[in-house]
Amino acid sequence: MNTETRRLLDKASQEFAKTGLLPPKFHRWLLDAFDERIRGDYATGNPITGEDVDEIMAQAREFLQAAHRFLGKKNPSSSDDV
């Protein structure tokens, strides 16, 4: 993982997960999704499955709902374009 990405992920942890502003599971999911992206780009022999994608997408939708609440938006639009 490059230094810039590591700093961004560390900052997200410090500002949101460790302070309790957002549940720590979102930071874990971010790290996991990033690992899957790296695996998808560079790994061989262990492809990302449709189930993997479905799980990441469900997590992303849940995160977006929490982010909307955190930012004070009462009715986030529901979209499959996550």
Phi, psi and omega in degrees: 000134182286163186298319180299314179296316179301316178297318179298314180294321177296319180296319177300319178297312182297315187280329187242311184286308184291334179274347181083007178297326173226150180302140180302337180301329180293323177293318177300316180297322178299314178298316180296317180296321178296317177300319178295322177298316177298316179299317180296325181282323193238338185279153174235151175084353180220073187291156174285131183267167174300325178295321176301313181296316179301318180294315179297319180295319178297319178296319179297319178296317179297319177299315180298321176299316179295321179296318177299315178298315180301321182276357174089017178271124185282323184231079177297141178292139176269129183215145175272007182270022181298000000 
